[in-house]
Amino acid sequence: MKLTVIFSFILTMVLIGCTEKTYTPKPRGYFNIATPEPGYVRFDSACAYSFERSKYSVIIPSPDAKGKPCWFNIIYPRFDATIFLTYDPIQTDLKKYLDDANELVYKHVVKSTGIQEAMITDTTSDVYGMKYKIEGDAACPYQFYVTDSTHHFFRAAMYFNFKPNYDSLAQVVNFIEADMDHMIKTFEWKK
């Protein structure tokens, strides 16, 4: 009797263990990154420009400025992101600055799945330029430049301080992109 029970138990365990189960992998998921309601404060300095920046950001002088006091970094501590701002007075030909800006955009073609360009035209504030949305896993998902075409050239580029993954960062990219669009809308040259 005991042998039959033990044999039945072993046979049952073998049969249960030998049945083939179909496993379905879980789809890849990303954390939902909560973004706050937009809010802005005016950035005004001794430089030739001013604009409104996100109240959730911190602005510091750029450590890469090398004698250029109007270069700044806008840091988003919550998202580990930085917008690099550069400003140069136009001393030679505007074409040089435009070529440099385009070269910096198109360096990201290798990792991007596409680049959307849009013109910036504000005749009342004398602000003209281009903005670029770089899709895919590019290091810089959004950047723009503005100029008055004669005296000033300003450029902004968003970067994350880690390896980009567009799928997981889309919500944050959209949040900071909206802040940069607000920066463009409120951008003014000082007289």
KALIN-V594512 format. One record per residue. RES is the residue in one small letter. D_FIRST is the distance of its C-alpha to the first C-alpha in Angstrom with 1 decimal. Layout:
[[RES	D_FIRST] [RES	D_FIRST]]
This chain:
[[m	0.0] [k	3.8] [l	5.4] [t	5.1] [v	6.4] [i	8.7] [f	9.8] [s	10.5] [f	12.4] [i	14.3] [l	15.2] [t	16.4] [m	18.5] [v	20.0] [l	21.0] [i	22.5] [g	24.3] [c	25.7] [t	27.3] [e	31.0] [k	32.8] [t	36.5] [y	38.4] [t	41.8] [p	44.1] [k	46.0] [p	49.7] [r	51.9] [g	53.3] [y	56.2] [f	57.1] [n	59.4] [i	62.5] [a	64.5] [t	68.2] [p	70.7] [e	73.5] [p	76.5] [g	79.3] [y	82.3] [v	85.0] [r	88.2] [f	88.5] [d	92.1] [s	93.5] [a	96.7] [c	95.5] [a	97.1] [y	94.2] [s	92.1] [f	89.1] [e	86.3] [r	83.0] [s	79.6] [k	79.5] [y	76.0] [s	77.5] [v	79.5] [i	82.5] [i	83.6] [p	86.1] [s	84.7] [p	84.1] [d	85.0] [a	88.4] [k	90.6] [g	93.8] [k	93.0] [p	92.9] [c	91.9] [w	88.5] [f	85.6] [n	81.8] [i	80.1] [i	76.8] [y	73.8] [p	71.8] [r	69.0] [f	68.5] [d	69.4] [a	72.2] [t	75.9] [i	78.8] [f	81.4] [l	85.0] [t	87.9] [y	91.6] [d	94.6] [p	98.1] [i	99.3] [q	101.8] [t	101.9] [d	100.7] [l	98.0] [k	96.5] [k	95.2] [y	93.1] [l	91.8] [d	90.9] [d	89.0] [a	87.1] [n	86.1] [e	85.1] [l	82.8] [v	81.2] [y	80.7] [k	79.0] [h	75.9] [v	75.9] [v	73.4] [k	70.6] [s	71.8] [t	70.9] [g	74.3] [i	77.3] [q	78.9] [e	82.5] [a	84.6] [m	88.2] [i	89.4] [t	92.8] [d	94.3] [t	98.1] [t	98.8] [s	97.2] [d	98.2] [v	94.6] [y	93.5] [g	90.6] [m	87.2] [k	83.6] [y	80.7] [k	77.1] [i	75.0] [e	71.7] [g	68.5] [d	67.4] [a	71.0] [a	71.9] [c	74.6] [p	73.6] [y	77.0] [q	80.5] [f	84.1] [y	87.7] [v	90.8] [t	94.5] [d	97.9] [s	99.0] [t	101.8] [h	100.9] [h	97.2] [f	93.9] [f	90.5] [r	87.0] [a	83.6] [a	80.2] [m	76.7] [y	74.1] [f	70.7] [n	70.0] [f	66.7] [k	65.5] [p	66.1] [n	63.5] [y	65.3] [d	62.2] [s	61.3] [l	64.9] [a	66.3] [q	66.6] [v	68.4] [v	70.6] [n	71.7] [f	72.4] [i	74.6] [e	76.2] [a	77.3] [d	78.8] [m	80.6] [d	82.0] [h	83.2] [m	84.9] [i	86.7] [k	87.8] [t	89.3] [f	90.7] [e	94.4] [w	96.9] [k	99.2] [k	102.9]]
